[in-house]
Amino acid sequence: MTLIKKIFNKIKKFYHLKILKKRYYRFGECKKCGCCCENIYIRHEGKVIKSEEEFENIKKKDSYSFYRHIKVISKDDFGLVFSCNKFDKEKRLCLEHKNRPSICRNYPSEEIFSFGAQLQEGCGFCFEPIVSFEEVFKKVGRNKKNIYNDSSKVVRS
């Protein structure tokens, strides 16, 4: 790897980790399959919406247009399951693609992993950790080595 590419990758890593506060790089592109428009969980203020009563209260308090575009299709142990009513199931296209809400424009975001969700099979996007497992493993190893080798940190009675 050339020196310029190494420098660029370090700057890119710093930017994503420290400025954007991201943990993953997102790659790929939308295949326009519509899987992200059906059978979805919605988080509001950090929590998955659990009941229809909660959802109705959110819609009353929050005029954000996105909530007008989704409907409850079922419920499971995790929460309510939604579907977008702007999605044409036959054509597999969004009827409001040019005017879709930001949650749709930004999908998928790494936050889906924070509550155990995953990308639908066949999705054109993928995520890669910014800090590799090897880097984390090396850092943990260095920290343990420092703890065991630093006699000033040993507490003696």
TIVO-2410 file (N, C-alpha, C; in nm, 3 decimals):
# residues 157
REC num residu      c1      c2      c3 atome chaine
REC   1      M   0.086  -0.117   0.000     N      A
REC   1      M   0.000   0.000   0.000    CA      A
REC   1      M   0.090   0.124   0.000     C      A
REC   2      T   0.056   0.217  -0.083     N      A
REC   2      T   0.139   0.337  -0.093    CA      A
REC   2      T   0.122   0.424   0.032     C      A
REC   3      L   0.218   0.509   0.054     N      A
REC   3      L   0.216   0.598   0.169    CA      A
REC   3      L   0.094   0.690   0.165     C      A
REC   4      I   0.061   0.741   0.048     N      A
REC   4      I  -0.055   0.832   0.034    CA      A
REC   4      I  -0.183   0.758   0.070     C      A
REC   5      K  -0.196   0.634   0.025     N      A
REC   5      K  -0.316   0.557   0.054    CA      A
REC   5      K  -0.326   0.527   0.204     C      A
REC   6      K  -0.213   0.498   0.269     N      A
REC   6      K  -0.212   0.474   0.413    CA      A
REC   6      K  -0.257   0.599   0.489     C      A
REC   7      I  -0.206   0.714   0.448     N      A
REC   7      I  -0.243   0.840   0.513    CA      A
REC   7      I  -0.392   0.868   0.492     C      A
REC   8      F  -0.438   0.848   0.369     N      A
REC   8      F  -0.580   0.868   0.338    CA      A
REC   8      F  -0.667   0.777   0.425     C      A
REC   9      N  -0.630   0.650   0.438     N      A
REC   9      N  -0.709   0.556   0.518    CA      A
REC   9      N  -0.711   0.595   0.665     C      A
REC  10      K  -0.599   0.646   0.717     N      A
REC  10      K  -0.595   0.692   0.857    CA      A
REC  10      K  -0.686   0.813   0.878     C      A
REC  11      I  -0.684   0.906   0.783     N      A
REC  11      I  -0.771   1.024   0.792    CA      A
REC  11      I  -0.917   0.981   0.783     C      A
REC  12      K  -0.947   0.893   0.690     N      A
REC  12      K  -1.084   0.842   0.673    CA      A
REC  12      K  -1.131   0.773   0.800     C      A
REC  13      K  -1.047   0.691   0.859     N      A
REC  13      K  -1.081   0.620   0.982    CA      A
REC  13      K  -1.107   0.719   1.095     C      A
REC  14      F  -1.019   0.817   1.111     N      A
REC  14      F  -1.035   0.919   1.214    CA      A
REC  14      F  -1.167   0.994   1.194     C      A
REC  15      Y  -1.195   1.034   1.071     N      A
REC  15      Y  -1.316   1.109   1.039    CA      A
REC  15      Y  -1.441   1.029   1.076     C      A
REC  16      H  -1.446   0.903   1.036     N      A
REC  16      H  -1.563   0.821   1.066    CA      A
REC  16      H  -1.578   0.791   1.215     C      A
REC  17      L  -1.468   0.759   1.281     N      A
REC  17      L  -1.475   0.725   1.423    CA      A
REC  17      L  -1.498   0.845   1.513     C      A
REC  18      K  -1.420   0.949   1.493     N      A
REC  18      K  -1.420   1.062   1.587    CA      A
REC  18      K  -1.517   1.174   1.551     C      A
REC  19      I  -1.531   1.204   1.423     N      A
REC  19      I  -1.619   1.313   1.381    CA      A
REC  19      I  -1.762   1.263   1.363     C      A
REC  20      L  -1.780   1.159   1.283     N      A
REC  20      L  -1.914   1.106   1.257    CA      A
REC  20      L  -1.964   1.013   1.366     C      A
REC  21      K  -1.873   0.969   1.454     N      A
REC  21      K  -1.907   0.877   1.563    CA      A
REC  21      K  -1.964   0.745   1.510     C      A
REC  22      K  -1.907   0.696   1.403     N      A
REC  22      K  -1.952   0.570   1.343    CA      A
REC  22      K  -1.861   0.456   1.386     C      A
REC  23      R  -1.913   0.335   1.378     N      A
REC  23      R  -1.834   0.216   1.409    CA      A
REC  23      R  -1.817   0.126   1.287     C      A
REC  24      Y  -1.893   0.156   1.181     N      A
REC  24      Y  -1.890   0.072   1.061    CA      A
REC  24      Y  -1.882   0.158   0.935     C      A
REC  25      Y  -1.816   0.105   0.834     N      A
REC  25      Y  -1.824   0.162   0.699    CA      A
REC  25      Y  -1.942   0.093   0.630     C      A
REC  26      R  -2.019   0.169   0.555     N      A
REC  26      R  -2.129   0.111   0.478    CA      A
REC  26      R  -2.088   0.105   0.332     C      A
REC  27      F  -2.108  -0.010   0.272     N      A
REC  27      F  -2.076  -0.030   0.131    CA      A
REC  27      F  -2.199  -0.080   0.056     C      A
REC  28      G  -2.195  -0.068  -0.075     N      A
REC  28      G  -2.301  -0.125  -0.158    CA      A
REC  28      G  -2.399  -0.022  -0.206     C      A
REC  29      E  -2.506  -0.074  -0.263     N      A
REC  29      E  -2.612   0.013  -0.314    CA      A
REC  29      E  -2.745  -0.058  -0.305     C      A
REC  30      C  -2.850   0.020  -0.311     N      A
REC  30      C  -2.985  -0.034  -0.301    CA      A
REC  30      C  -3.017  -0.116  -0.426     C      A
REC  31      K  -3.072  -0.234  -0.404     N      A
REC  31      K  -3.115  -0.320  -0.515    CA      A
REC  31      K  -3.263  -0.301  -0.547     C      A
REC  32      K  -3.326  -0.209  -0.473     N      A
REC  32      K  -3.467  -0.177  -0.493    CA      A
REC  32      K  -3.558  -0.299  -0.482     C      A
REC  33      C  -3.528  -0.384  -0.382     N      A
REC  33      C  -3.607  -0.504  -0.360    CA      A
REC  33      C  -3.728  -0.478  -0.269     C      A
REC  34      G  -3.721  -0.370  -0.190     N      A
REC  34      G  -3.831  -0.335  -0.102    CA      A
REC  34      G  -3.833  -0.409   0.031     C      A
REC  35      C  -3.735  -0.493   0.057     N      A
REC  35      C  -3.733  -0.567   0.184    CA      A
REC  35      C  -3.728  -0.474   0.305     C      A
REC  36      C  -3.666  -0.358   0.289     N      A
REC  36      C  -3.657  -0.264   0.401    CA      A
REC  36      C  -3.787  -0.186   0.421     C      A
REC  37      C  -3.883  -0.206   0.332     N      A
REC  37      C  -4.011  -0.135   0.341    CA      A
REC  37      C  -4.118  -0.223   0.406     C      A
REC  38      E  -4.086  -0.349   0.425     N      A
REC  38      E  -4.183  -0.443   0.480    CA      A
REC  38      E  -4.123  -0.515   0.601     C      A
REC  39      N  -4.209  -0.551   0.694     N      A
REC  39      N  -4.167  -0.627   0.813    CA      A
REC  39      N  -4.053  -0.558   0.886     C      A
REC  40      I  -4.078  -0.435   0.926     N      A
REC  40      I  -3.974  -0.354   0.990    CA      A
REC  40      I  -4.016  -0.314   1.131     C      A
REC  41      Y  -3.916  -0.297   1.216     N      A
REC  41      Y  -3.936  -0.240   1.349    CA      A
REC  41      Y  -3.899  -0.093   1.340     C      A
REC  42      I  -3.969  -0.012   1.418     N      A
REC  42      I  -3.940   0.131   1.420    CA      A
REC  42      I  -3.903   0.170   1.563     C      A
REC  43      R  -3.792   0.241   1.574     N      A
REC  43      R  -3.751   0.293   1.704    CA      A
REC  43      R  -3.795   0.438   1.714     C      A
REC  44      H  -3.841   0.474   1.831     N      A
REC  44      H  -3.875   0.614   1.861    CA      A
REC  44      H  -3.808   0.647   1.993     C      A
REC  45      E  -3.726   0.753   1.992     N      A
REC  45      E  -3.650   0.795   2.109    CA      A
REC  45      E  -3.570   0.679   2.168     C      A
REC  46      G  -3.510   0.601   2.079     N      A
REC  46      G  -3.419   0.495   2.120    CA      A
REC  46      G  -3.482   0.362   2.155     C      A
REC  47      K  -3.614   0.353   2.154     N      A
REC  47      K  -3.680   0.227   2.190    CA      A
REC  47      K  -3.773   0.181   2.078     C      A
REC  48      V  -3.780   0.050   2.060     N      A
REC  48      V  -3.871  -0.007   1.962    CA      A
REC  48      V  -4.013   0.017   2.009     C      A
REC  49      I  -4.099   0.056   1.917     N      A
REC  49      I  -4.240   0.080   1.950    CA      A
REC  49      I  -4.305  -0.054   1.980     C      A
REC  50      K  -4.367  -0.065   2.099     N      A
REC  50      K  -4.418  -0.194   2.148    CA      A
REC  50      K  -4.568  -0.214   2.133     C      A
REC  51      S  -4.647  -0.105   2.134     N      A
REC  51      S  -4.792  -0.123   2.132    CA      A
REC  51      S  -4.857  -0.024   2.035     C      A
REC  52      E  -4.977  -0.059   1.992     N      A
REC  52      E  -5.050   0.029   1.901    CA      A
REC  52      E  -5.089   0.159   1.972     C      A
REC  53      E  -5.117   0.150   2.100     N      A
REC  53      E  -5.149   0.270   2.178    CA      A
REC  53      E  -5.028   0.365   2.181     C      A
REC  54      E  -4.911   0.310   2.203     N      A
REC  54      E  -4.788   0.389   2.202    CA      A
REC  54      E  -4.769   0.454   2.065     C      A
REC  55      F  -4.792   0.378   1.959     N      A
REC  55      F  -4.775   0.430   1.824    CA      A
REC  55      F  -4.874   0.544   1.797     C      A
REC  56      E  -4.998   0.529   1.839     N      A
REC  56      E  -5.098   0.635   1.819    CA      A
REC  56      E  -5.059   0.761   1.896     C      A
REC  57      N  -5.009   0.746   2.017     N      A
REC  57      N  -4.963   0.862   2.095    CA      A
REC  57      N  -4.845   0.932   2.028     C      A
REC  58      I  -4.754   0.854   1.972     N      A
REC  58      I  -4.639   0.912   1.902    CA      A
REC  58      I  -4.687   0.993   1.782     C      A
REC  59      K  -4.781   0.938   1.708     N      A
REC  59      K  -4.833   1.009   1.589    CA      A
REC  59      K  -4.902   1.140   1.629     C      A
REC  60      K  -4.969   1.141   1.742     N      A
REC  60      K  -5.035   1.262   1.789    CA      A
REC  60      K  -4.934   1.369   1.829     C      A
REC  61      K  -4.828   1.327   1.898     N      A
REC  61      K  -4.728   1.422   1.950    CA      A
REC  61      K  -4.627   1.464   1.844     C      A
REC  62      D  -4.597   1.374   1.753     N      A
REC  62      D  -4.489   1.397   1.657    CA      A
REC  62      D  -4.548   1.408   1.517     C      A
REC  63      S  -4.540   1.524   1.461     N      A
REC  63      S  -4.599   1.544   1.328    CA      A
REC  63      S  -4.506   1.500   1.215     C      A
REC  64      Y  -4.396   1.436   1.250     N      A
REC  64      Y  -4.301   1.388   1.150    CA      A
REC  64      Y  -4.376   1.303   1.049     C      A
REC  65      S  -4.365   1.338   0.923     N      A
REC  65      S  -4.446   1.275   0.819    CA      A
REC  65      S  -4.423   1.125   0.805     C      A
REC  66      F  -4.307   1.076   0.845     N      A
REC  66      F  -4.278   0.934   0.830    CA      A
REC  66      F  -4.383   0.847   0.896     C      A
REC  67      Y  -4.430   0.887   1.013     N      A
REC  67      Y  -4.526   0.805   1.086    CA      A
REC  67      Y  -4.660   0.793   1.013     C      A
REC  68      R  -4.688   0.887   0.925     N      A
REC  68      R  -4.811   0.878   0.846    CA      A
REC  68      R  -4.797   0.778   0.733     C      A
REC  69      H  -4.675   0.738   0.702     N      A
REC  69      H  -4.650   0.648   0.588    CA      A
REC  69      H  -4.636   0.502   0.628     C      A
REC  70      I  -4.647   0.474   0.757     N      A
REC  70      I  -4.632   0.334   0.799    CA      A
REC  70      I  -4.758   0.284   0.865     C      A
REC  71      K  -4.776   0.154   0.857     N      A
REC  71      K  -4.892   0.091   0.921    CA      A
REC  71      K  -4.845  -0.033   0.996     C      A
REC  72      V  -4.916  -0.064   1.103     N      A
REC  72      V  -4.886  -0.182   1.182    CA      A
REC  72      V  -4.940  -0.303   1.107     C      A
REC  73      I  -4.855  -0.404   1.089     N      A
REC  73      I  -4.902  -0.526   1.021    CA      A
REC  73      I  -4.903  -0.647   1.114     C      A
REC  74      S  -4.826  -0.641   1.224     N      A
REC  74      S  -4.829  -0.749   1.322    CA      A
REC  74      S  -4.754  -0.705   1.447     C      A
REC  75      K  -4.746  -0.797   1.540     N      A
REC  75      K  -4.674  -0.772   1.665    CA      A
REC  75      K  -4.608  -0.903   1.705     C      A
REC  76      D  -4.486  -0.891   1.760     N      A
REC  76      D  -4.418  -1.009   1.812    CA      A
REC  76      D  -4.357  -0.975   1.947     C      A
REC  77      D  -4.275  -1.063   1.999     N      A
REC  77      D  -4.215  -1.041   2.131    CA      A
REC  77      D  -4.126  -0.918   2.136     C      A
REC  78      F  -4.074  -0.878   2.021     N      A
REC  78      F  -3.982  -0.765   2.016    CA      A
REC  78      F  -4.055  -0.631   2.009     C      A
REC  79      G  -4.169  -0.629   1.943     N      A
REC  79      G  -4.247  -0.505   1.929    CA      A
REC  79      G  -4.340  -0.510   1.810     C      A
REC  80      L  -4.390  -0.393   1.773     N      A
REC  80      L  -4.478  -0.385   1.657    CA      A
REC  80      L  -4.397  -0.401   1.529     C      A
REC  81      V  -4.460  -0.465   1.430     N      A
REC  81      V  -4.397  -0.483   1.300    CA      A
REC  81      V  -4.475  -0.396   1.202     C      A
REC  82      F  -4.401  -0.317   1.125     N      A
REC  82      F  -4.462  -0.219   1.036    CA      A
REC  82      F  -4.434  -0.251   0.889     C      A
REC  83      S  -4.513  -0.185   0.806     N      A
REC  83      S  -4.492  -0.187   0.662    CA      A
REC  83      S  -4.521  -0.046   0.612     C      A
REC  84      C  -4.450  -0.005   0.510     N      A
REC  84      C  -4.472   0.127   0.453    CA      A
REC  84      C  -4.589   0.123   0.356     C      A
REC  85      N  -4.682   0.215   0.372     N      A
REC  85      N  -4.798   0.216   0.282    CA      A
REC  85      N  -4.769   0.290   0.151     C      A
REC  86      K  -4.647   0.337   0.133     N      A
REC  86      K  -4.606   0.400   0.007    CA      A
REC  86      K  -4.531   0.302  -0.083     C      A
REC  87      F  -4.523   0.177  -0.041     N      A
REC  87      F  -4.451   0.075  -0.117    CA      A
REC  87      F  -4.548  -0.004  -0.203     C      A
REC  88      D  -4.525  -0.005  -0.333     N      A
REC  88      D  -4.605  -0.082  -0.427    CA      A
REC  88      D  -4.550  -0.224  -0.433     C      A
REC  89      K  -4.623  -0.318  -0.374     N      A
REC  89      K  -4.575  -0.456  -0.364    CA      A
REC  89      K  -4.564  -0.526  -0.500     C      A
REC  90      E  -4.650  -0.490  -0.591     N      A
REC  90      E  -4.645  -0.555  -0.723    CA      A
REC  90      E  -4.525  -0.508  -0.805     C      A
REC  91      K  -4.503  -0.377  -0.808     N      A
REC  91      K  -4.391  -0.321  -0.885    CA      A
REC  91      K  -4.260  -0.323  -0.806     C      A
REC  92      R  -4.271  -0.348  -0.672     N      A
REC  92      R  -4.155  -0.347  -0.582    CA      A
REC  92      R  -4.084  -0.211  -0.585     C      A
REC  93      L  -4.163  -0.104  -0.588     N      A
REC  93      L  -4.109   0.031  -0.593    CA      A
REC  93      L  -4.179   0.120  -0.492     C      A
REC  94      C  -4.108   0.223  -0.450     N      A
REC  94      C  -4.164   0.325  -0.362    CA      A
REC  94      C  -4.243   0.424  -0.447     C      A
REC  95      L  -4.365   0.452  -0.405     N      A
REC  95      L  -4.449   0.546  -0.478    CA      A
REC  95      L  -4.407   0.691  -0.453     C      A
REC  96      E  -4.329   0.714  -0.349     N      A
REC  96      E  -4.284   0.849  -0.313    CA      A
REC  96      E  -4.132   0.857  -0.309     C      A
REC  97      H  -4.064   0.784  -0.395     N      A
REC  97      H  -3.919   0.771  -0.389    CA      A
REC  97      H  -3.848   0.907  -0.384     C      A
REC  98      K  -3.888   1.001  -0.468     N      A
REC  98      K  -3.821   1.132  -0.471    CA      A
REC  98      K  -3.848   1.214  -0.346     C      A
REC  99      N  -3.959   1.189  -0.280     N      A
REC  99      N  -3.997   1.265  -0.161    CA      A
REC  99      N  -3.994   1.179  -0.034     C      A
REC 100      R  -3.921   1.071  -0.036     N      A
REC 100      R  -3.920   0.980   0.079    CA      A
REC 100      R  -3.853   1.046   0.199     C      A
REC 101      P  -3.893   1.006   0.319     N      A
REC 101      P  -3.835   1.065   0.440    CA      A
REC 101      P  -3.687   1.030   0.457     C      A
REC 102      S  -3.621   1.105   0.542     N      A
REC 102      S  -3.477   1.085   0.564    CA      A
REC 102      S  -3.446   0.946   0.618     C      A
REC 103      I  -3.535   0.888   0.699     N      A
REC 103      I  -3.510   0.755   0.752    CA      A
REC 103      I  -3.495   0.654   0.638     C      A
REC 104      C  -3.569   0.676   0.530     N      A
REC 104      C  -3.560   0.588   0.414    CA      A
REC 104      C  -3.435   0.620   0.331     C      A
REC 105      R  -3.406   0.747   0.317     N      A
REC 105      R  -3.288   0.788   0.240    CA      A
REC 105      R  -3.159   0.738   0.304     C      A
REC 106      N  -3.155   0.734   0.436     N      A
REC 106      N  -3.035   0.697   0.509    CA      A
REC 106      N  -3.025   0.548   0.540     C      A
REC 107      Y  -3.125   0.473   0.504     N      A
REC 107      Y  -3.124   0.330   0.533    CA      A
REC 107      Y  -3.024   0.259   0.443     C      A
REC 108      P  -2.953   0.162   0.493     N      A
REC 108      P  -2.948   0.120   0.632    CA      A
REC 108      P  -2.841   0.198   0.708     C      A
REC 109      S  -2.866   0.220   0.834     N      A
REC 109      S  -2.765   0.284   0.918    CA      A
REC 109      S  -2.719   0.181   1.021     C      A
REC 110      E  -2.602   0.204   1.075     N      A
REC 110      E  -2.545   0.106   1.168    CA      A
REC 110      E  -2.626   0.091   1.295     C      A
REC 111      E  -2.716   0.183   1.323     N      A
REC 111      E  -2.795   0.175   1.445    CA      A
REC 111      E  -2.883   0.050   1.449     C      A
REC 112      I  -2.911  -0.009   1.332     N      A
REC 112      I  -2.995  -0.129   1.333    CA      A
REC 112      I  -2.929  -0.242   1.412     C      A
REC 113      F  -2.796  -0.242   1.419     N      A
REC 113      F  -2.726  -0.345   1.493    CA      A
REC 113      F  -2.736  -0.325   1.643     C      A
REC 114      S  -2.759  -0.201   1.686     N      A
REC 114      S  -2.760  -0.170   1.828    CA      A
REC 114      S  -2.879  -0.232   1.900     C      A
REC 115      F  -2.981  -0.273   1.828     N      A
REC 115      F  -3.092  -0.341   1.894    CA      A
REC 115      F  -3.117  -0.479   1.835     C      A
REC 116      G  -3.012  -0.538   1.779     N      A
REC 116      G  -3.018  -0.677   1.738    CA      A
REC 116      G  -3.074  -0.704   1.599     C      A
REC 117      A  -3.106  -0.601   1.524     N      A
REC 117      A  -3.159  -0.623   1.390    CA      A
REC 117      A  -3.045  -0.655   1.294     C      A
REC 118      Q  -3.081  -0.696   1.175     N      A
REC 118      Q  -2.980  -0.723   1.073    CA      A
REC 118      Q  -3.036  -0.687   0.937     C      A
REC 119      L  -2.948  -0.680   0.840     N      A
REC 119      L  -2.992  -0.650   0.704    CA      A
REC 119      L  -3.070  -0.768   0.649     C      A
REC 120      Q  -3.168  -0.737   0.566     N      A
REC 120      Q  -3.246  -0.843   0.502    CA      A
REC 120      Q  -3.156  -0.921   0.407     C      A
REC 121      E  -3.183  -1.049   0.393     N      A
REC 121      E  -3.108  -1.130   0.300    CA      A
REC 121      E  -3.127  -1.075   0.159     C      A
REC 122      G  -3.018  -1.062   0.087     N      A
REC 122      G  -3.024  -1.010  -0.049    CA      A
REC 122      G  -3.010  -0.859  -0.059     C      A
REC 123      C  -3.001  -0.792   0.057     N      A
REC 123      C  -2.983  -0.647   0.055    CA      A
REC 123      C  -2.851  -0.614  -0.014     C      A
REC 124      G  -2.849  -0.509  -0.092     N      A
REC 124      G  -2.729  -0.470  -0.164    CA      A
REC 124      G  -2.625  -0.399  -0.080     C      A
REC 125      F  -2.658  -0.371   0.046     N      A
REC 125      F  -2.564  -0.304   0.136    CA      A
REC 125      F  -2.494  -0.404   0.226     C      A
REC 126      C  -2.379  -0.365   0.274     N      A
REC 126      C  -2.309  -0.443   0.376    CA      A
REC 126      C  -2.231  -0.346   0.463     C      A
REC 127      F  -2.195  -0.393   0.581     N      A
REC 127      F  -2.119  -0.312   0.676    CA      A
REC 127      F  -1.989  -0.382   0.710     C      A
REC 128      E  -1.887  -0.301   0.733     N      A
REC 128      E  -1.757  -0.353   0.774    CA      A
REC 128      E  -1.711  -0.271   0.892     C      A
REC 129      P  -1.666  -0.335   1.000     N      A
REC 129      P  -1.619  -0.258   1.115    CA      A
REC 129      P  -1.503  -0.167   1.077     C      A
REC 130      I  -1.504  -0.046   1.127     N      A
REC 130      I  -1.395   0.048   1.102    CA      A
REC 130      I  -1.268  -0.001   1.173     C      A
REC 131      V  -1.286  -0.047   1.295     N      A
REC 131      V  -1.175  -0.104   1.370    CA      A
REC 131      V  -1.188  -0.255   1.359     C      A
REC 132      S  -1.090  -0.317   1.298     N      A
REC 132      S  -1.097  -0.462   1.275    CA      A
REC 132      S  -1.083  -0.539   1.406     C      A
REC 133      F  -1.125  -0.662   1.402     N      A
REC 133      F  -1.112  -0.750   1.518    CA      A
REC 133      F  -0.966  -0.761   1.560     C      A
REC 134      E  -0.879  -0.772   1.462     N      A
REC 134      E  -0.736  -0.783   1.491    CA      A
REC 134      E  -0.684  -0.662   1.568     C      A
REC 135      E  -0.729  -0.542   1.528     N      A
REC 135      E  -0.687  -0.420   1.598    CA      A
REC 135      E  -0.737  -0.419   1.742     C      A
REC 136      V  -0.861  -0.459   1.761     N      A
REC 136      V  -0.917  -0.464   1.896    CA      A
REC 136      V  -0.840  -0.566   1.979     C      A
REC 137      F  -0.816  -0.682   1.921     N      A
REC 137      F  -0.745  -0.789   1.991    CA      A
REC 137      F  -0.605  -0.744   2.033     C      A
REC 138      K  -0.534  -0.676   1.942     N      A
REC 138      K  -0.400  -0.626   1.974    CA      A
REC 138      K  -0.405  -0.524   2.087     C      A
REC 139      K  -0.504  -0.434   2.081     N      A
REC 139      K  -0.517  -0.331   2.185    CA      A
REC 139      K  -0.546  -0.394   2.321     C      A
REC 140      V  -0.635  -0.491   2.324     N      A
REC 140      V  -0.666  -0.559   2.450    CA      A
REC 140      V  -0.542  -0.629   2.502     C      A
REC 141      G  -0.468  -0.694   2.413     N      A
REC 141      G  -0.345  -0.762   2.452    CA      A
REC 141      G  -0.242  -0.666   2.509     C      A
REC 142      R  -0.227  -0.549   2.447     N      A
REC 142      R  -0.133  -0.447   2.497    CA      A
REC 142      R  -0.175  -0.398   2.635     C      A
REC 143      N  -0.305  -0.375   2.651     N      A
REC 143      N  -0.354  -0.326   2.780    CA      A
REC 143      N  -0.332  -0.428   2.890     C      A
REC 144      K  -0.356  -0.556   2.862     N      A
REC 144      K  -0.333  -0.660   2.962    CA      A
REC 144      K  -0.186  -0.669   2.995     C      A
REC 145      K  -0.103  -0.662   2.893     N      A
REC 145      K   0.041  -0.670   2.912    CA      A
REC 145      K   0.087  -0.554   3.001     C      A
REC 146      N   0.038  -0.434   2.978     N      A
REC 146      N   0.074  -0.318   3.058    CA      A
REC 146      N   0.028  -0.333   3.203     C      A
REC 147      I  -0.088  -0.390   3.223     N      A
REC 147      I  -0.139  -0.409   3.359    CA      A
REC 147      I  -0.050  -0.506   3.435     C      A
REC 148      Y  -0.013  -0.616   3.370     N      A
REC 148      Y   0.067  -0.717   3.437    CA      A
REC 148      Y   0.213  -0.677   3.453     C      A
REC 149      N   0.264  -0.592   3.366     N      A
REC 149      N   0.404  -0.553   3.372    CA      A
REC 149      N   0.429  -0.428   3.454     C      A
REC 150      D   0.327  -0.352   3.485     N      A
REC 150      D   0.343  -0.226   3.558    CA      A
REC 150      D   0.328  -0.253   3.708     C      A
REC 151      S   0.439  -0.266   3.777     N      A
REC 151      S   0.436  -0.299   3.920    CA      A
REC 151      S   0.376  -0.187   4.004     C      A
REC 152      S   0.374  -0.066   3.949     N      A
REC 152      S   0.316   0.046   4.026    CA      A
REC 152      S   0.165   0.031   4.039     C      A
REC 153      K   0.105  -0.051   3.953     N      A
REC 153      K  -0.041  -0.068   3.959    CA      A
REC 153      K  -0.081  -0.185   4.047     C      A
REC 154      V   0.016  -0.257   4.098     N      A
REC 154      V  -0.014  -0.372   4.183    CA      A
REC 154      V  -0.047  -0.320   4.322     C      A
REC 155      V  -0.159  -0.362   4.374     N      A
REC 155      V  -0.201  -0.320   4.508    CA      A
REC 155      V  -0.154  -0.427   4.605     C      A
REC 156      R  -0.078  -0.384   4.704     N      A
REC 156      R  -0.027  -0.479   4.804    CA      A
REC 156      R  -0.082  -0.442   4.941     C      A
REC 157      S  -0.110  -0.543   5.016     N      A
REC 157      S  -0.163  -0.515   5.150    CA      A
REC 157      S  -0.059  -0.532   5.257     C      A
***
